[in-house]
Amino acid sequence: MLTEKWMMDFCLCELLQCSMILALIVLLLVIVIAHVSAKMVDQTRHEKEKHFLTAEGKKECFPSLMDPPSLELSVVVPSYNEELRLPLMMDEAMEYLEKRQKENPSFTYEVIVVDDGSKDKTTEVAMKYTKKYGAQKVRVLTLVKNRGKGGAVRMGALSCRGRLVLMADADGATKFADIEKVEEALQSISEKPDNMAISCGSRAHLEEQSVAQRSVFRTFLMYGFHFLVWFFCVRGIKDTQCGFKLFTREAALKTFSSLHVERWAFDVELLFIAQCFDIPVAEVAVNWTEIEGSKLVPFWSWLQMGRDLVFIRLRYLTGAWRLESERKTQ
């Protein structure tokens, strides 16, 4: 009896040891894969991406984020196959911006629509607003190839003129007038090192309602993603994925210059970079409505984002990625 018990304990001990060794091997393998597969983002612009068209059809060069600001606000709108949803968002945004400028003539702005290699008529739709409002207010940056949402936002941000830089989704899910909320949150940050600060719109207050409407599987994926974000990258921010974020020009330059992830998890890396540089980040609730036509495929997109979260942390830990100065990446 004692011999059998001893044998069972011995086998259990051996099983635990083998499991630990196997887990360690898997961990080392993941670290190696993350390091070896890391790529530096090519920020080189194609010749066609260096210019925008005026309302008259003339080519003019985009400015650089490293230049001094010449406007109050730049709005960057990443767009991929958005010919149907973009007009609703642009109509709402332009109505608000024009009204605000009429009430306060010192308020100046621009909207940069970044066509991320669309296969539809996104550029043509966006150019209608350039022709209506002029290239000083609406510019279209058409990327030669699809980079991903993060890549599109970065290319737009690096081309803007504003003292403040707002990223806003093309679907208009967030009420554009809520820019006032993120502005107030940004202004409430008392200490801005080198004038760097970020204000994030948040849908966290809607989470209870969304859980009630989602399947158990999608709810599991959502909470799993939140855990991975907290464990590997960003703490203190409840909603990293809301596409409504406001940056001071200095914060945009610092964070976008070091950005590597160009797909869905880019928001997480942006905030991870911000926390590494001790850039203060505020979070404020905004009105948000789910709009049909999302490019996010629930299972595979969440899987890809989960992988990216793990790799973000590991690649910075192993030195595959580094926090570069903005001058090295321009």
KEMAR-183915 format. One record per residue (C-alpha): residue in three letters; residue number from 1; x, y, z. Coordinates in pm, whole numbers, plus 50000, padded with zeros to 5 digits. Layout:
  lolum  lovex     c1     c2     c3
    ALA    NUM      X      Y      Z
...
This chain:
  lolum  lovex     c1     c2     c3
    MET      1  50000  50000  50000
    LEU      2  50277  50241  50097
    THR      3  50472  50141  49787
    GLU      4  50174  50217  49562
    LYS      5  50122  50554  49730
    TRP      6  50492  50632  49696
    MET      7  50480  50537  49327
    MET      8  50177  50763  49270
    ASP      9  50347  51057  49443
    PHE     10  50662  50994  49243
    CYS     11  50470  50984  48914
    LEU     12  50282  51304  49005
    CYS     13  50611  51475  49090
    GLU     14  50760  51362  48760
    LEU     15  50452  51486  48573
    LEU     16  50476  51827  48738
    GLN     17  50844  51854  48657
    CYS     18  50784  51756  48294
    SER     19  50500  52009  48271
    MET     20  50721  52286  48409
    ILE     21  51002  52199  48170
    LEU     22  50759  52190  47878
    ALA     23  50609  52526  47981
    LEU     24  50958  52675  48004
    ILE     25  51047  52543  47659
    VAL     26  50726  52687  47513
    LEU     27  50795  53023  47681
    LEU     28  51150  53034  47545
    LEU     29  51021  52939  47201
    VAL     30  50762  53219  47209
    ILE     31  51031  53469  47317
    VAL     32  51260  53357  47034
    ILE     33  50979  53376  46778
    ALA     34  50876  53722  46903
    HIS     35  51233  53849  46882
    VAL     36  51324  53693  46547
    SER     37  50997  53790  46376
    ALA     38  51016  54155  46491
    LYS     39  51030  54401  46204
    MET     40  51100  54771  46202
    VAL     41  50819  54971  46045
    ASP     42  50905  55130  45714
    GLN     43  50805  55495  45751
    THR     44  50942  55584  45408
    ARG     45  50672  55749  45202
    HIS     46  50601  55654  44846
    GLU     47  50634  55956  44618
    LYS     48  50254  55965  44577
    GLU     49  50209  55982  44956
    LYS     50  50412  56302  44989
    HIS     51  50148  56518  44825
    PHE     52  49782  56605  44851
    LEU     53  49551  56753  44591
    THR     54  49395  57094  44630
    ALA     55  49037  57167  44527
    GLU     56  49178  57282  44192
    GLY     57  49365  56953  44144
    LYS     58  49713  57094  44211
    LYS     59  49971  56892  44405
    GLU     60  50110  57031  44730
    CYS     61  50350  56874  44979
    PHE     62  50233  56753  45317
    PRO     63  50404  56922  45613
    SER     64  50581  56731  45890
    LEU     65  50477  56675  46249
    MET     66  50822  56806  46340
    ASP     67  50732  57150  46202
    PRO     68  50585  57410  46441
    PRO     69  50202  57396  46457
    SER     70  50009  57639  46239
    LEU     71  49654  57534  46335
    GLU     72  49466  57464  46656
    LEU     73  49337  57117  46568
    SER     74  49414  56834  46327
    VAL     75  49165  56549  46290
    VAL     76  49308  56226  46146
    VAL     77  49049  55987  45999
    PRO     78  49185  55642  45900
    SER     79  48965  55496  45627
    TYR     80  48965  55161  45451
    ASN     81  48681  55090  45207
    GLU     82  48467  55355  45376
    GLU     83  48287  55513  45079
    LEU     84  47950  55436  45240
    ARG     85  48016  55525  45607
    LEU     86  48259  55815  45564
    PRO     87  48003  56076  45446
    LEU     88  47795  56046  45764
    MET     89  48101  56095  45984
    MET     90  48241  56381  45773
    ASP     91  47908  56563  45755
    GLU     92  47878  56554  46133
    ALA     93  48241  56652  46192
    MET     94  48245  56937  45940
    GLU     95  47916  57077  46068
    TYR     96  48057  57087  46421
    LEU     97  48396  57228  46319
    GLU     98  48249  57496  46094
    LYS     99  48002  57603  46362
    ARG    100  48279  57620  46621
    GLN    101  48497  57829  46391
    LYS    102  48207  58064  46317
    GLU    103  48153  58115  46691
    ASN    104  48526  58150  46755
    PRO    105  48719  58276  46448
    SER    106  49053  58209  46622
    PHE    107  48976  57837  46615
    THR    108  49148  57680  46313
    TYR    109  49139  57319  46205
    GLU    110  49208  57060  45937
    VAL    111  49074  56712  45867
    ILE    112  49311  56459  45712
    VAL    113  49133  56159  45564
    VAL    114  49383  55877  45521
    ASP    115  49273  55628  45257
    ASP    116  49450  55310  45364
    GLY    117  49482  55151  45022
    SER    118  49106  55117  44974
    LYS    119  48959  54919  44685
    ASP    120  48647  55133  44665
    LYS    121  48592  55506  44607
    THR    122  48699  55628  44952
    THR    123  48946  55881  44806
    GLU    124  48689  56017  44562
    VAL    125  48432  56055  44839
    ALA    126  48682  56233  45065
    MET    127  48793  56464  44783
    LYS    128  48438  56597  44757
    TYR    129  48494  56757  45098
    THR    130  48823  56909  44982
    LYS    131  48639  57064  44688
    LYS    132  48362  57190  44916
    TYR    133  48570  57328  45205
    GLY    134  48915  57373  45047
    ALA    135  49248  57196  45103
    GLN    136  49331  57418  45400
    LYS    137  49050  57243  45587
    VAL    138  49024  56897  45431
    ARG    139  49315  56698  45291
    VAL    140  49324  56344  45157
    LEU    141  49628  56122  45202
    THR    142  49597  55816  44981
    LEU    143  49834  55534  45077
    VAL    144  49972  55326  44791
    LYS    145  49926  55003  44986
    ASN    146  49721  54895  45285
    ARG    147  49918  54943  45609
    GLY    148  49648  54877  45865
    LYS    149  49460  55121  46087
    GLY    150  49764  55196  46303
    GLY    151  49980  55264  46000
    ALA    152  49714  55492  45851
    VAL    153  49676  55692  46173
    ARG    154  50053  55728  46205
    MET    155  50095  55848  45846
    GLY    156  49817  56101  45897
    ALA    157  49950  56222  46231
    LEU    158  50300  56271  46087
    SER    159  50144  56496  45819
    CYS    160  49938  56726  46039
    ARG    161  49965  57094  46133
    GLY    162  49760  57110  46453
    ARG    163  49862  57202  46806
    LEU    164  49629  56920  46905
    VAL    165  49586  56594  46711
    LEU    166  49261  56397  46726
    MET    167  49223  56048  46583
    ALA    168  48861  55967  46496
    ASP    169  48712  55660  46329
    ALA    170  48553  55692  45987
    ASP    171  48235  55514  46097
    GLY    172  48131  55803  46322
    ALA    173  48062  55567  46613
    THR    174  48165  55837  46859
    LYS    175  47960  56157  46862
    PHE    176  48203  56415  46721
    ALA    177  48089  56690  46959
    ASP    178  48240  56479  47238
    ILE    179  48573  56624  47135
    GLU    180  48487  56886  47395
    LYS    181  48494  56616  47662
    VAL    182  48837  56486  47562
    GLU    183  48964  56845  47537
    GLU    184  48845  56918  47890
    ALA    185  49009  56599  48015
    LEU    186  49334  56699  47842
    GLN    187  49322  57045  47996
    SER    188  49255  56894  48340
    ILE    189  49600  56731  48335
    SER    190  49794  56980  48546
    GLU    191  50145  56851  48480
    LYS    192  50240  56801  48116
    PRO    193  50611  56716  48086
    ASP    194  50743  56895  47776
    ASN    195  50377  56975  47701
    MET    196  50302  56606  47639
    ALA    197  49961  56463  47732
    ILE    198  49694  56232  47589
    SER    199  49319  56217  47644
    CYS    200  49128  55898  47556
    GLY    201  48760  55863  47487
    SER    202  48622  55562  47672
    ARG    203  48332  55319  47630
    ALA    204  48396  55147  47962
    HIS    205  48073  55289  48105
    LEU    206  47884  55094  47836
    GLU    207  48046  54760  47917
    GLU    208  47761  54627  48130
    GLN    209  47513  54693  47850
    SER    210  47741  54536  47585
    VAL    211  47791  54222  47796
    ALA    212  47415  54176  47813
    GLN    213  47389  54194  47434
    ARG    214  47688  53975  47346
    SER    215  47726  53599  47337
    VAL    216  47911  53424  47617
    PHE    217  48199  53348  47378
    ARG    218  48243  53713  47269
    THR    219  48219  53826  47631
    PHE    220  48493  53576  47719
    LEU    221  48712  53711  47437
    MET    222  48653  54069  47554
    TYR    223  48750  54001  47916
    GLY    224  49045  53789  47801
    PHE    225  49170  54078  47587
    HIS    226  49129  54323  47877
    PHE    227  49334  54092  48099
    LEU    228  49612  54061  47843
    VAL    229  49623  54440  47802
    TRP    230  49649  54485  48179
    PHE    231  49900  54201  48232
    PHE    232  50139  54273  47946
    CYS    233  50112  54637  47844
    VAL    234  49887  54908  47987
    ARG    235  49745  54961  48333
    GLY    236  49509  55228  48455
    ILE    237  49319  55265  48125
    LYS    238  48986  55081  48109
    ASP    239  48927  55118  47733
    THR    240  49239  55122  47517
    GLN    241  49055  55054  47189
    CYS    242  48818  55347  47155
    GLY    243  48915  55522  46832
    PHE    244  48872  55872  46975
    LYS    245  49201  55997  47122
    LEU    246  49341  56347  47155
    PHE    247  49715  56419  47168
    THR    248  49915  56732  47221
    ARG    249  50144  56776  46921
    GLU    250  50446  56690  47135
    ALA    251  50286  56368  47262
    ALA    252  50186  56265  46909
    LEU    253  50541  56314  46786
    LYS    254  50689  56118  47075
    THR    255  50451  55822  47054
    PHE    256  50394  55785  46679
    SER    257  50768  55806  46616
    SER    258  50818  55484  46813
    LEU    259  50506  55298  46697
    HIS    260  50562  54953  46542
    VAL    261  50221  54783  46540
    GLU    262  50016  54885  46236
    ARG    263  49708  54666  46285
    TRP    264  49432  54656  46549
    ALA    265  49653  54648  46861
    PHE    266  49831  54974  46774
    ASP    267  49628  55168  47036
    VAL    268  49775  54948  47308
    GLU    269  50132  55005  47192
    LEU    270  50069  55381  47169
    LEU    271  49956  55390  47532
    PHE    272  50236  55153  47634
    ILE    273  50487  55392  47476
    ALA    274  50319  55686  47650
    GLN    275  50349  55519  47990
    CYS    276  50714  55429  47920
    PHE    277  50782  55799  47854
    ASP    278  50574  55901  48160
    ILE    279  50329  56090  47939
    PRO    280  50012  56153  48143
    VAL    281  49696  55992  48001
    ALA    282  49339  56092  48092
    GLU    283  49028  55887  48018
    VAL    284  48677  56024  47977
    ALA    285  48342  55865  47889
    VAL    286  48208  55945  47541
    ASN    287  47885  55867  47356
    TRP    288  47933  55565  47134
    THR    289  47705  55373  46901
    GLU    290  47792  55049  46723
    ILE    291  47782  55106  46348
    GLU    292  47730  54829  46095
    GLY    293  48012  54749  45854
    SER    294  48297  54695  46100
    LYS    295  48617  54551  45948
    LEU    296  48681  54364  46274
    VAL    297  48627  53988  46245
    PRO    298  48552  53890  46608
    PHE    299  48744  53566  46660
    TRP    300  49045  53611  46430
    SER    301  49090  53982  46507
    TRP    302  49084  53916  46882
    LEU    303  49330  53630  46831
    GLN    304  49562  53852  46631
    MET    305  49538  54130  46889
    GLY    306  49611  53884  47171
    ARG    307  49922  53766  46990
    ASP    308  50028  54127  46926
    LEU    309  49990  54216  47295
    VAL    310  50221  53934  47403
    PHE    311  50470  54020  47129
    ILE    312  50467  54394  47211
    ARG    313  50588  54326  47563
    LEU    314  50839  54058  47467
    ARG    315  50990  54257  47181
    TYR    316  51056  54557  47404
    LEU    317  51192  54333  47681
    THR    318  51433  54154  47445
    GLY    319  51545  54475  47277
    ALA    320  51403  54381  46936
    TRP    321  51210  54708  46953
    ARG    322  51335  55026  47115
    LEU    323  51182  55356  47208
    GLU    324  51340  55576  46942
    SER    325  51378  55952  46947
    GLU    326  51147  56128  46705
    ARG    327  51435  56266  46498
    LYS    328  51557  55919  46408
    THR    329  51227  55817  46255
    GLN    330  51140  56124  46051
